[in-house]
Amino acid sequence: MDASFLPAALAAHAPVLGVVVPLFMAAVLVAVPNGRFAWGVVLASTVFALFIAFELVAQTRLSGVVSYQLGGWAPPHGIEFRIDELNSVIVLLIGAMGVLSAIFALPSVADEISPGKRGLFYAAFLVCFSGLNGVALTGDAFNLFVFLEISSLGTYALVAMGHQNDRQALTASFNYLVMGTIGATFFVIGVGFLYMATGTLNMADIARIVVDMPGNRVVEIAFAFILVGVGLKAALFPLHLWLPSAYSFAPNFVTVFLATTATKVAFYVIIRFMFDVFDPQSAFVMMSLTWVVTPLAIAGMILASAQAIFQTDARRLLAYSSVAQVGYMMLGLGMGTAIGVSAGVLHLLNHALMKGALFMALGAFAYSYGVRRISDFRGLGQALPGVAAAFTIGALSLIGVPFTVGFVSKFYLVQAALANGWWWAVAAIVFSSVLAVFYVYRILVVMWVHPAPEGRERIRPVPLMILVPLWILVAANIYFGVHADFMVDLANAAAQAAINAEAGS
């Protein structure tokens, strides 16, 4: 990790290139909206962003914090991109899932999006991708709001494009827009209060000033607004109402990418503000973690899992499962300890692997047989054994079966809870996992045990462009479940970066 992945000229501007290049290529696709060309541009852009992410991981491992000053204006007056081991890991996740999703996209998008709209569809994806990278990399609070809205604008368009298969996608996109706008409004109001209290928008500078303002009511109000705003973007229960429909009716490619990145980036923002901007040792923040974040996390883990049991649409079932998994991440954060934050970040990474595999498998079923409802999965274990096996492994990981990444996440969350003396949190983790057994069982028993209906014919075979990224994620679920050290080290380094940032402020 101590060697540069890029030529020196590129490495020097790596922080900004991961944002600028995809955004520029989105403009190119608007001017040249050819579907096949657009897919090639998307693949090249995401691969480039992944190399940028590796470069940033290497730089932060070598020097700790990387500061990039836009336009040569020094912070706090100028806009700064500030990268440490926390957000470099998030950018790595966005890049990796962007590449795998782009490979998956070629046959999936061709199946779901009409030829005349594919160029603009891919352009919207690059806008979303660029915005997520910007959210993760920026060190300026208002700039973060801007990138959050850039990513959201792309996402609203992507979800709405699912109307070619189901017109409910338009309603889902509109609901997402309304809820997302409310969340963004809360966030920017919070940023405004912070600026009023500190006179700066640079997050490192805010942290330096806020630490000397204990009990300041304006700062506390800012914290509350930001927590609600970003909590809505992260689908923290009960602010999750936009997510089930958005995941259910968006094109399969969009669901795969959003499920593995969007809520994860929002969760990163919450960590960044709680540990880098605000003082987690202050009474107000500690009370918020203990009496707001933690109870909502527990409620989400249990109630969203219970809701998943009663769903008839497979993608909607996994969407409610995602709300429950956000609860696991928030539970780790709510503990307010280094081991708790580390467990939350670890689950963030591992959940991306398991949900990416599950939604890709559902995309393969939809591509080959045009099925979405759980009752229509009868006999698919025999008809598509490779895809069904991949889905099964992802489902076992979601439950937390040993030798999968899901088990590793829950093991470290249980350890963190016991270290805090929170036996009731351990009980909630176990109970939520038992509920996951029930909703996963519903799909697996239909898939493997029930016979296929008479007269059902395969529409087309599943292409390698879907199978390859699917099995890469499945292999990662097993490999990092057995050899967990790499993911644990990434999560520990990310959590320690957050703790150190707070201590250094």
C-alpha positions as CSV (number, residue, x, y, z in Angstrom):
1,M,0.0,0.0,0.0
2,D,3.0,2.3,0.0
3,A,3.6,2.5,-3.7
4,S,1.8,4.8,-6.1
5,F,-0.6,3.3,-8.5
6,L,-0.6,6.2,-10.9
7,P,2.0,8.4,-12.7
8,A,3.2,11.3,-10.5
9,A,1.2,13.9,-12.5
10,L,-2.1,12.0,-11.9
11,A,-1.3,11.0,-8.4
12,A,-0.8,14.7,-7.4
13,H,-4.4,15.4,-8.5
14,A,-5.9,12.1,-7.5
15,P,-8.4,13.5,-4.9
16,V,-10.2,15.7,-7.5
17,L,-9.9,13.4,-10.5
18,G,-12.2,10.8,-9.1
19,V,-15.0,13.5,-9.1
20,V,-14.2,15.6,-12.2
21,V,-13.6,12.8,-14.7
22,P,-16.9,11.0,-14.3
23,L,-18.8,14.3,-14.2
24,F,-17.1,15.5,-17.4
25,M,-17.8,12.1,-19.1
26,A,-21.5,12.5,-18.1
27,A,-21.5,15.7,-20.1
28,V,-19.9,13.9,-23.1
29,L,-22.7,11.2,-22.9
30,V,-25.4,13.9,-23.1
31,A,-23.8,15.2,-26.3
32,V,-23.2,11.7,-27.7
33,P,-26.1,9.6,-26.4
34,N,-25.2,6.3,-28.0
35,G,-25.9,3.3,-25.8
36,R,-23.0,1.1,-26.5
37,F,-20.5,4.0,-26.5
38,A,-22.1,5.2,-23.3
39,W,-21.6,1.9,-21.6
40,G,-17.9,1.8,-22.7
41,V,-17.4,5.3,-21.2
42,V,-19.1,4.3,-18.0
43,L,-16.9,1.2,-17.6
44,A,-13.7,3.2,-18.4
45,S,-14.7,6.0,-16.0
46,T,-15.5,3.6,-13.1
47,V,-12.2,1.7,-13.7
48,F,-10.3,4.9,-13.6
49,A,-12.1,6.0,-10.4
50,L,-11.2,2.6,-8.9
51,F,-7.5,3.2,-9.7
52,I,-7.8,6.7,-8.1
53,A,-9.3,5.0,-5.0
54,F,-6.4,2.6,-4.7
55,E,-4.1,5.6,-5.1
56,L,-5.8,7.4,-2.3
57,V,-5.7,4.4,0.0
58,A,-2.0,4.1,-0.7
59,Q,-1.4,7.8,0.0
60,T,-3.4,7.8,3.3
61,R,-1.6,4.7,4.5
62,L,1.7,6.4,3.8
63,S,1.1,9.9,5.0
64,G,-2.1,9.8,7.1
65,V,-4.1,12.7,5.8
66,V,-4.1,14.1,2.2
67,S,-5.2,17.7,1.7
68,Y,-6.0,19.0,-1.8
69,Q,-6.7,22.7,-2.2
70,L,-9.0,23.5,-5.1
71,G,-7.9,26.5,-7.1
72,G,-4.8,27.0,-4.9
73,W,-6.9,28.7,-2.2
74,A,-5.8,27.4,1.2
75,P,-8.4,26.3,3.7
76,P,-10.4,27.4,5.6
77,H,-11.2,30.1,3.0
78,G,-10.8,27.8,0.0
79,I,-12.5,24.5,-0.7
80,E,-10.5,21.5,0.5
81,F,-10.7,17.9,-0.4
82,R,-9.4,16.1,2.7
83,I,-8.8,12.4,2.6
84,D,-7.9,10.0,5.4
85,E,-8.2,6.3,6.0
86,L,-11.9,6.6,6.6
87,N,-13.1,8.2,3.4
88,S,-10.4,6.5,1.3
89,V,-12.1,3.2,2.2
90,I,-15.5,4.6,1.2
91,V,-14.1,5.8,-2.2
92,L,-12.6,2.3,-2.7
93,L,-16.0,0.8,-2.1
94,I,-17.7,3.2,-4.5
95,G,-15.1,2.5,-7.2
96,A,-15.2,-1.3,-6.8
97,M,-19.0,-1.5,-6.8
98,G,-19.1,1.0,-9.7
99,V,-16.9,-1.3,-11.8
100,L,-18.9,-4.5,-11.0
101,S,-22.2,-2.7,-11.5
102,A,-21.0,-1.4,-14.8
103,I,-20.1,-4.9,-16.1
104,F,-23.5,-6.1,-14.9
105,A,-25.2,-3.2,-16.6
106,L,-24.4,-4.1,-20.3
107,P,-27.0,-6.9,-20.6
108,S,-29.3,-5.6,-17.8
109,V,-29.7,-2.1,-19.1
110,A,-30.2,-3.4,-22.7
111,D,-33.0,-5.5,-21.3
112,E,-34.8,-2.8,-19.3
113,I,-34.0,0.6,-21.0
114,S,-35.1,1.5,-24.6
115,P,-32.2,2.1,-27.0
116,G,-32.9,5.8,-27.4
117,K,-32.6,6.5,-23.7
118,R,-29.6,4.5,-22.7
119,G,-27.0,7.2,-23.3
120,L,-28.9,9.6,-21.0
121,F,-29.4,6.8,-18.5
122,Y,-25.7,6.2,-18.3
123,A,-25.0,9.9,-18.1
124,A,-27.3,10.1,-15.1
125,F,-25.4,7.2,-13.5
126,L,-22.1,9.0,-13.9
127,V,-23.6,12.1,-12.3
128,C,-24.7,10.0,-9.3
129,F,-21.3,8.2,-9.2
130,S,-19.4,11.5,-9.3
131,G,-21.6,13.0,-6.6
132,L,-21.1,10.1,-4.2
133,N,-17.3,10.4,-4.7
134,G,-17.5,14.1,-4.0
135,V,-19.5,13.5,-0.8
136,A,-16.8,11.1,0.4
137,L,-13.8,13.3,-0.5
138,T,-14.8,16.9,0.3
139,G,-13.7,18.6,3.5
140,D,-16.1,21.5,3.2
141,A,-19.6,21.2,4.8
142,F,-21.5,23.2,2.2
143,N,-19.6,21.5,-0.7
144,L,-20.7,18.2,0.8
145,F,-24.3,19.4,0.5
146,V,-23.7,20.3,-3.1
147,F,-22.3,16.8,-3.9
148,L,-25.1,15.2,-2.0
149,E,-27.6,16.9,-4.2
150,I,-25.6,16.1,-7.4
151,S,-25.7,12.4,-6.5
152,S,-29.4,12.6,-5.6
153,L,-30.4,14.3,-8.9
154,G,-28.8,11.5,-10.8
155,T,-30.5,8.9,-8.6
156,Y,-34.0,10.4,-9.0
157,A,-33.6,10.1,-12.8
158,L,-32.2,6.6,-12.6
159,V,-35.1,5.3,-10.4
160,A,-37.7,7.0,-12.6
161,M,-36.2,5.2,-15.7
162,G,-37.7,2.0,-14.3
163,H,-41.1,3.2,-15.5
164,Q,-40.5,1.2,-18.8
165,N,-41.1,-2.0,-16.8
166,D,-43.4,-0.7,-14.1
167,R,-45.0,2.8,-14.0
168,Q,-44.8,2.7,-10.2
169,A,-41.2,3.7,-10.6
170,L,-42.4,7.2,-11.3
171,T,-44.2,7.4,-8.0
172,A,-41.2,5.8,-6.3
173,S,-38.9,8.4,-7.8
174,F,-41.2,11.3,-6.8
175,N,-41.4,10.0,-3.2
176,Y,-37.7,9.7,-3.2
177,L,-37.3,13.2,-4.5
178,V,-39.6,14.7,-1.9
179,M,-38.0,12.8,1.0
180,G,-34.5,13.5,-0.3
181,T,-35.3,17.2,-0.6
182,I,-36.6,17.2,3.0
183,G,-33.4,15.5,4.1
184,A,-31.2,17.9,2.1
185,T,-33.1,20.9,3.6
186,F,-32.5,19.7,7.1
187,F,-28.8,19.2,6.4
188,V,-28.2,22.6,4.8
189,I,-30.1,24.3,7.7
190,G,-27.8,22.5,10.1
191,V,-24.8,23.6,8.1
192,G,-26.2,27.2,8.2
193,F,-26.4,27.0,12.0
194,L,-22.8,25.7,12.1
195,Y,-21.6,28.6,9.9
196,M,-23.5,31.1,12.1
197,A,-21.8,29.7,15.2
198,T,-18.2,29.3,13.8
199,G,-17.9,31.6,10.8
200,T,-16.4,28.8,8.6
201,L,-17.5,25.9,6.4
202,N,-14.3,23.9,6.4
203,M,-15.0,20.8,8.5
204,A,-11.6,20.6,10.1
205,D,-11.8,24.3,11.0
206,I,-15.3,23.9,12.4
207,A,-14.1,21.0,14.6
208,R,-11.2,23.2,15.9
209,I,-13.7,26.0,16.9
210,V,-16.6,23.8,18.2
211,V,-14.4,22.0,20.7
212,D,-14.1,25.3,22.6
213,M,-17.9,25.9,22.5
214,P,-19.3,23.2,24.9
215,G,-23.0,23.6,25.5
216,N,-23.5,26.1,22.7
217,R,-27.2,25.8,21.7
218,V,-26.7,26.9,18.1
219,V,-24.1,24.1,17.6
220,E,-26.5,21.6,19.3
221,I,-29.3,22.6,17.0
222,A,-27.0,22.2,14.0
223,F,-26.1,18.7,15.1
224,A,-29.8,17.8,15.4
225,F,-30.7,19.1,11.9
226,I,-27.7,17.4,10.3
227,L,-28.4,14.1,12.1
228,V,-32.0,14.1,10.8
229,G,-31.1,15.2,7.3
230,V,-28.4,12.6,6.8
231,G,-30.3,10.0,8.7
232,L,-33.0,10.3,6.1
233,K,-30.5,9.8,3.3
234,A,-29.1,6.8,5.1
235,A,-32.6,5.3,5.5
236,L,-32.3,5.3,9.3
237,F,-35.6,3.9,10.7
238,P,-38.2,5.5,10.7
239,L,-36.8,7.8,8.0
240,H,-36.6,5.0,5.5
241,L,-39.9,5.2,3.7
242,W,-38.4,6.2,0.4
243,L,-36.1,3.1,0.2
244,P,-38.4,0.1,-0.3
245,S,-40.2,1.5,-3.4
246,A,-37.0,3.0,-4.8
247,Y,-35.2,-0.3,-4.7
248,S,-38.2,-2.3,-5.9
249,F,-39.1,-0.4,-9.0
250,A,-35.7,1.0,-10.2
251,P,-33.9,-0.9,-13.0
252,N,-32.0,-3.8,-11.6
253,F,-28.6,-2.2,-12.3
254,V,-29.7,0.9,-10.4
255,T,-30.8,-1.2,-7.4
256,V,-27.5,-3.0,-7.3
257,F,-25.5,0.2,-7.3
258,L,-27.7,2.1,-4.8
259,A,-27.9,-0.8,-2.4
260,T,-24.2,-1.1,-2.2
261,T,-23.2,2.6,-2.1
262,A,-25.8,5.2,-1.4
263,T,-26.8,4.5,2.2
264,K,-23.2,3.6,2.9
265,V,-22.0,7.1,1.9
266,A,-24.7,8.7,4.0
267,F,-23.6,6.5,7.0
268,Y,-20.0,7.7,6.4
269,V,-21.3,11.4,6.5
270,I,-22.8,10.7,9.9
271,I,-19.5,9.2,11.2
272,R,-17.6,12.2,9.8
273,F,-19.8,14.8,11.5
274,M,-20.1,12.9,14.8
275,F,-16.4,12.2,15.2
276,D,-14.7,14.9,13.1
277,V,-16.9,18.0,13.2
278,F,-18.7,17.6,16.6
279,D,-17.3,16.4,19.9
280,P,-18.6,12.9,20.6
281,Q,-17.6,13.3,24.3
282,S,-20.0,16.3,24.7
283,A,-23.1,15.6,26.7
284,F,-25.5,16.5,23.9
285,V,-23.8,14.2,21.3
286,M,-23.5,11.3,23.8
287,M,-27.2,11.6,24.8
288,S,-28.1,11.7,21.1
289,L,-26.1,8.5,20.5
290,T,-27.6,6.7,23.5
291,W,-31.2,7.9,23.4
292,V,-31.8,8.6,19.8
293,V,-29.5,6.7,17.4
294,T,-29.3,3.5,19.4
295,P,-33.1,3.0,20.0
296,L,-33.8,3.8,16.4
297,A,-31.1,1.4,15.3
298,I,-32.6,-1.4,17.4
299,A,-36.1,-0.6,16.2
300,G,-35.0,-0.7,12.6
301,M,-33.2,-4.0,13.0
302,I,-36.3,-5.7,14.4
303,L,-39.3,-4.0,12.8
304,A,-37.8,-3.8,9.3
305,S,-36.8,-7.5,9.5
306,A,-40.4,-8.3,10.6
307,Q,-41.8,-6.3,7.7
308,A,-39.5,-8.2,5.3
309,I,-41.1,-11.5,6.3
310,F,-44.5,-10.4,4.9
311,Q,-43.3,-9.1,1.5
312,T,-44.3,-10.9,-1.7
313,D,-41.9,-9.1,-4.0
314,A,-38.3,-10.4,-3.7
315,R,-36.7,-7.0,-4.2
316,R,-39.0,-5.3,-1.7
317,L,-38.1,-8.0,0.8
318,L,-34.4,-7.3,0.4
319,A,-35.1,-3.5,0.5
320,Y,-36.6,-3.9,4.0
321,S,-33.7,-6.1,4.9
322,S,-31.4,-3.2,3.9
323,V,-33.2,-0.9,6.4
324,A,-32.5,-3.5,9.1
325,Q,-28.9,-3.7,8.1
326,V,-28.6,0.1,8.4
327,G,-29.8,-0.5,11.9
328,Y,-26.8,-2.8,12.6
329,M,-24.4,-0.1,11.3
330,M,-26.1,2.6,13.4
331,L,-26.0,0.4,16.5
332,G,-22.2,0.2,16.2
333,L,-22.1,4.0,15.9
334,G,-24.5,4.5,18.8
335,M,-22.1,2.7,21.1
336,G,-19.8,5.7,20.7
337,T,-16.6,3.6,21.1
338,A,-13.7,2.9,18.7
339,I,-14.6,-0.8,18.6
340,G,-18.3,0.0,18.0
341,V,-17.5,2.4,15.1
342,S,-15.1,-0.2,13.7
343,A,-17.8,-2.9,13.8
344,G,-20.3,-0.5,12.1
345,V,-17.8,0.3,9.3
346,L,-17.0,-3.4,8.9
347,H,-20.7,-4.1,8.5
348,L,-20.9,-1.3,6.0
349,L,-18.3,-3.0,3.8
350,N,-19.6,-6.5,4.3
351,H,-23.2,-5.5,3.7
352,A,-22.2,-4.1,0.3
353,L,-20.8,-7.4,-0.7
354,M,-23.8,-9.5,0.4
355,K,-26.5,-7.1,-0.9
356,G,-24.7,-6.6,-4.2
357,A,-24.6,-10.4,-4.7
358,L,-28.3,-10.8,-3.8
359,F,-29.6,-8.0,-6.0
360,M,-27.4,-9.2,-8.9
361,A,-28.9,-12.7,-8.5
362,L,-32.4,-11.2,-8.6
363,G,-31.4,-9.3,-11.7
364,A,-30.3,-12.6,-13.3
365,F,-33.6,-14.2,-12.5
366,A,-35.5,-11.3,-14.0
367,Y,-33.3,-11.3,-17.1
368,S,-33.7,-15.0,-17.7
369,Y,-37.3,-15.7,-16.6
370,G,-38.8,-12.2,-16.1
371,V,-39.8,-13.1,-12.5
372,R,-39.9,-10.8,-9.4
373,R,-42.5,-12.2,-7.1
374,I,-41.3,-14.8,-4.6
375,S,-44.1,-17.2,-5.6
376,D,-42.7,-17.2,-9.2
377,F,-39.3,-18.5,-8.0
378,R,-40.6,-22.1,-7.9
379,G,-38.1,-24.4,-9.5
380,L,-35.4,-21.8,-10.2
381,G,-32.9,-23.8,-8.2
382,Q,-33.1,-26.6,-10.8
383,A,-33.5,-24.2,-13.8
384,L,-30.7,-21.8,-12.9
385,P,-28.5,-23.7,-10.3
386,G,-25.5,-21.4,-10.6
387,V,-27.5,-18.2,-10.0
388,A,-29.6,-19.9,-7.3
389,A,-26.5,-21.1,-5.5
390,A,-25.1,-17.6,-5.7
391,F,-28.3,-16.2,-4.2
392,T,-28.2,-18.8,-1.5
393,I,-24.7,-18.0,-0.4
394,G,-25.5,-14.3,-0.3
395,A,-28.6,-15.1,1.8
396,L,-26.6,-17.2,4.2
397,S,-24.2,-14.3,4.6
398,L,-27.2,-12.0,5.3
399,I,-28.3,-14.3,8.1
400,G,-24.8,-14.4,9.5
401,V,-23.8,-18.0,8.9
402,P,-20.2,-18.8,9.9
403,F,-17.5,-18.5,7.2
404,T,-19.4,-15.6,5.5
405,V,-18.8,-11.9,5.9
406,G,-22.2,-11.5,7.6
407,F,-21.0,-13.6,10.5
408,V,-17.8,-11.6,10.8
409,S,-19.8,-8.3,11.0
410,K,-22.2,-9.6,13.6
411,F,-19.4,-11.2,15.6
412,Y,-17.6,-7.9,15.9
413,L,-20.9,-6.1,16.7
414,V,-21.6,-8.5,19.5
415,Q,-18.1,-8.1,20.8
416,A,-18.5,-4.3,20.8
417,A,-21.9,-4.5,22.6
418,L,-20.5,-6.8,25.3
419,A,-17.5,-4.5,25.8
420,N,-20.1,-1.8,26.4
421,G,-22.1,-4.0,28.7
422,W,-25.1,-3.8,26.4
423,W,-26.4,-7.4,26.7
424,W,-29.8,-6.2,25.4
425,A,-28.1,-5.1,22.1
426,V,-26.7,-8.6,21.8
427,A,-30.2,-10.0,22.2
428,A,-31.5,-7.6,19.5
429,I,-28.8,-8.7,17.1
430,V,-29.6,-12.4,17.7
431,F,-33.4,-11.8,17.4
432,S,-33.0,-9.8,14.2
433,S,-30.8,-12.5,12.8
434,V,-33.5,-15.1,13.6
435,L,-36.1,-12.9,11.8
436,A,-33.7,-12.9,8.8
437,V,-33.8,-16.7,8.8
438,F,-37.5,-16.6,8.4
439,Y,-37.6,-14.2,5.4
440,V,-34.6,-15.8,3.7
441,Y,-36.2,-19.2,4.2
442,R,-39.3,-18.1,2.4
443,I,-37.3,-17.5,-0.8
444,L,-35.0,-20.5,-0.5
445,V,-37.7,-23.0,0.1
446,V,-39.7,-21.8,-2.9
447,M,-36.6,-21.8,-5.1
448,W,-35.1,-25.2,-4.2
449,V,-38.1,-27.3,-2.9
450,H,-41.2,-26.3,-4.9
451,P,-41.4,-27.7,-8.4
452,A,-41.4,-25.4,-11.4
453,P,-44.8,-24.6,-12.8
454,E,-46.0,-26.2,-16.0
455,G,-45.4,-24.4,-19.2
456,R,-42.9,-21.8,-17.9
457,E,-40.1,-21.2,-20.5
458,R,-36.8,-19.4,-20.2
459,I,-36.7,-16.1,-22.0
460,R,-32.9,-16.2,-22.5
461,P,-29.8,-17.6,-20.9
462,V,-28.0,-15.6,-18.3
463,P,-24.9,-13.9,-19.9
464,L,-21.4,-13.9,-18.5
465,M,-21.6,-10.2,-18.0
466,I,-24.1,-10.9,-15.3
467,L,-22.5,-14.1,-13.9
468,V,-19.0,-12.8,-13.6
469,P,-19.6,-9.8,-11.3
470,L,-22.2,-11.9,-9.4
471,W,-19.7,-14.6,-8.6
472,I,-17.0,-12.2,-7.8
473,L,-19.2,-10.8,-5.0
474,V,-20.2,-14.3,-3.9
475,A,-16.5,-15.3,-3.8
476,A,-15.8,-12.2,-1.8
477,N,-18.5,-13.1,0.7
478,I,-16.8,-16.4,1.4
479,Y,-13.2,-15.4,1.1
480,F,-13.5,-12.4,3.4
481,G,-15.6,-14.5,5.7
482,V,-12.8,-17.0,6.1
483,H,-9.9,-14.5,5.8
484,A,-11.5,-11.6,7.6
485,D,-8.2,-9.8,8.5
486,F,-8.2,-7.6,5.4
487,M,-11.7,-6.2,5.9
488,V,-11.2,-5.9,9.7
489,D,-8.0,-4.0,9.2
490,L,-9.7,-1.6,6.7
491,A,-12.5,-1.1,9.2
492,N,-10.2,-0.6,12.1
493,A,-8.1,1.9,10.2
494,A,-11.2,3.8,9.1
495,A,-12.6,3.9,12.6
496,Q,-9.2,5.0,14.1
497,A,-9.0,7.8,11.5
498,A,-12.4,9.1,12.7
499,I,-11.3,8.9,16.4
500,N,-7.9,10.5,15.7
501,A,-9.6,13.3,13.7
502,E,-11.7,14.1,16.7
503,A,-8.8,13.8,19.1
504,G,-6.7,16.0,16.9
505,S,-9.3,18.7,16.6
